[in-house]
Amino acid sequence: MPRRTDRRKKSKQWARRHLNDHYVKQAGQSGYRARSVFKLEEIDQRYHLIKPGASIVDLGAAPGSWSQYVIKKTGDKGRVIAVDLLPVRAIENVIVIQGDFCDANIQQEILGILNGEPADLVISDMAPDLTGISITDQANMENLLMNVINSLENILKPGADLLIKVFEGRMLVDVRKPLNLLFKKVISIKPGASRKHSKEFYLLAVGYQQK
């Protein structure tokens, strides 16, 4: 019983913080579906990731705020594909695919949409369902990201970039290793819009070099 009470208390505390969160309010006022958009905006403004006319694949796209931001930046000539296991409500000029990015059939569907041309940028804010057990969550996240990294040669063009979410700790080191081999440069980023207690980081991998 005490454990259930603790969970309820933490849930109420999270809900209170969420409602009072500056970025939550700003997202609502700006028409974005989630506060996470401001993490991407900050990274984009610093590193100029998203260019007009670019082809971009947004992984773990639900509820869709990153794709909302990206389609505004790419313009009419850009192509934005949002991929998630969960349904994503329609976004104007964004193509939504419900499925697993690491599935070969989903990758072929993406390439078909891009007329056989790999993407200029892959962005990912996805994470597995969290258990609250640090070791398990780290392992699940690392496994997810390794599957994404191993799938890049089918979907990312040479010279292109990758932005992925990771958790701080050993995983941050382990995920960087293959990225250091596949990209010219890898940068660790902690956006100001990340919650203070969050262990999330983002890795920006620049200049894809196919195996």
C-alpha positions in Angstrom: 0.0 0.0 0.0 2.7 2.6 0.8 4.3 2.0 -2.6 1.0 2.7 -4.4 0.6 5.8 -2.3 4.1 6.9 -3.2 3.3 6.4 -6.9 0.1 8.4 -6.7 2.0 11.2 -4.9 4.7 11.3 -7.5 2.1 11.3 -10.3 0.3 14.3 -8.7 3.7 16.1 -8.3 4.5 15.4 -12.0 1.1 16.7 -13.1 1.5 19.8 -11.0 5.0 20.5 -12.5 3.7 19.8 -16.0 0.8 22.2 -15.7 3.1 25.0 -14.4 5.9 24.3 -16.9 6.9 27.3 -19.0 7.6 25.2 -22.1 4.2 23.4 -21.8 2.4 26.7 -21.7 4.5 28.1 -24.6 3.9 24.9 -26.7 0.1 25.3 -26.2 0.2 29.0 -27.1 2.3 28.2 -30.3 0.1 25.4 -31.5 2.7 22.6 -30.8 1.6 19.3 -29.5 4.4 18.9 -26.9 7.1 20.9 -25.1 9.8 18.7 -26.6 9.7 20.9 -29.7 11.7 23.5 -27.9 14.6 21.1 -27.5 14.7 20.6 -31.3 14.3 24.3 -31.9 17.3 25.1 -29.6 19.5 22.5 -31.3 18.5 23.6 -34.7 19.2 27.2 -34.0 22.6 26.3 -32.7 23.7 23.9 -35.4 21.5 24.8 -38.4 20.3 21.3 -38.9 17.0 21.8 -40.8 17.3 23.3 -44.2 14.7 24.3 -46.8 13.9 21.5 -49.2 15.5 18.8 -47.1 14.2 15.2 -46.7 13.9 14.4 -43.0 12.8 11.3 -41.2 11.4 11.8 -37.7 11.6 8.7 -35.5 9.4 8.2 -32.5 7.4 11.1 -33.8 4.3 10.9 -31.6 2.6 13.1 -30.7 4.1 15.1 -33.7 5.6 18.3 -32.3 9.0 17.7 -33.9 7.4 17.1 -37.3 5.3 20.2 -36.9 8.5 22.2 -36.4 10.4 20.5 -39.2 7.8 21.0 -41.9 7.7 24.7 -41.2 11.5 24.9 -41.7 11.8 22.6 -44.8 9.0 24.4 -46.7 6.9 23.3 -49.7 9.9 21.5 -51.3 10.9 19.5 -48.3 9.7 16.0 -47.4 9.0 15.0 -43.8 8.2 11.5 -42.8 7.0 10.8 -39.2 7.5 7.2 -38.0 6.1 5.8 -34.8 4.7 2.6 -33.4 1.9 4.8 -32.0 -0.6 6.6 -34.2 0.3 10.2 -35.0 -2.6 12.6 -35.8 -2.3 14.1 -39.3 0.0 17.0 -39.8 -0.3 19.0 -43.0 2.4 18.1 -45.6 3.9 15.4 -43.3 3.6 11.8 -44.3 2.9 9.5 -41.3 3.9 5.9 -41.1 2.8 3.7 -38.2 5.3 1.0 -37.6 8.9 0.0 -36.5 11.6 2.0 -38.3 14.0 -1.0 -38.0 11.6 -3.2 -40.0 13.0 -3.6 -43.6 9.5 -3.2 -45.0 9.1 0.2 -43.2 12.4 1.3 -44.6 11.4 0.3 -48.1 8.2 2.3 -47.6 10.3 5.4 -46.6 12.6 5.0 -49.6 9.6 4.7 -51.8 8.2 8.0 -50.5 11.6 9.6 -51.0 11.7 8.3 -54.6 14.6 6.0 -53.8 16.8 8.8 -52.5 18.0 8.5 -48.9 17.3 11.2 -46.3 19.3 14.3 -45.5 18.6 14.0 -41.8 17.2 11.5 -39.3 16.0 12.9 -36.0 14.8 10.8 -33.0 13.3 11.7 -29.7 12.1 8.2 -29.1 12.7 6.0 -26.0 11.3 2.6 -24.9 8.6 2.4 -22.3 10.4 3.1 -19.0 10.3 0.6 -16.1 11.8 2.9 -13.5 14.6 0.4 -13.1 17.7 2.2 -14.3 19.7 -0.8 -15.5 16.8 -2.1 -17.5 15.9 1.2 -19.0 19.5 1.9 -20.0 19.7 -1.6 -21.7 16.4 -1.2 -23.5 17.3 2.3 -24.7 20.8 1.2 -25.9 19.3 -1.8 -27.8 16.8 0.5 -29.5 19.4 3.0 -30.6 21.8 0.3 -31.8 19.1 -1.1 -34.0 18.5 2.4 -35.4 22.2 2.9 -36.0 22.5 -0.4 -37.8 19.6 0.6 -40.1 21.1 3.9 -41.2 22.9 2.6 -44.3 19.5 1.9 -45.9 17.9 5.3 -45.2 20.6 8.0 -44.7 22.6 9.5 -47.5 26.4 10.1 -47.4 27.2 13.4 -45.7 23.9 13.5 -43.9 23.3 14.0 -40.2 21.6 12.2 -37.3 20.1 13.5 -34.0 19.2 11.0 -31.3 18.2 11.1 -27.7 20.3 9.1 -25.2 20.5 8.8 -21.4 23.5 9.9 -19.4 25.8 7.3 -18.0 27.5 4.3 -19.7 25.1 4.2 -22.5 26.2 7.7 -23.7 29.7 6.3 -24.1 28.6 3.0 -25.7 26.4 4.6 -28.3 29.0 7.2 -29.3 31.5 4.4 -30.3 29.7 3.2 -33.5 28.7 6.8 -34.3 32.3 7.9 -34.1 33.1 5.3 -36.8 30.2 6.2 -39.0 30.2 10.0 -38.8 32.9 12.7 -39.1 31.9 14.3 -35.8 29.7 13.5 -32.8 28.5 16.2 -30.4 26.8 15.8 -27.0 24.0 18.3 -26.3 21.9 19.0 -23.2 19.2 21.5 -24.3 18.0 24.1 -21.9 14.4 22.9 -22.5 15.2 19.5 -21.0 13.7 19.2 -17.5 16.3 19.8 -14.8 15.9 16.3 -13.3 16.0 14.5 -16.7 19.0 12.3 -17.6 18.4 12.8 -21.3 21.1 14.0 -23.6 21.1 14.3 -27.4 23.9 13.1 -29.7 24.3 15.1 -33.0 26.3 13.0 -35.5 27.5 15.1 -38.4 28.6 13.9 -41.9 27.5 10.2 -42.4 30.2 8.0 -43.9 28.7 4.7 -45.1 30.5 1.5 -44.1 
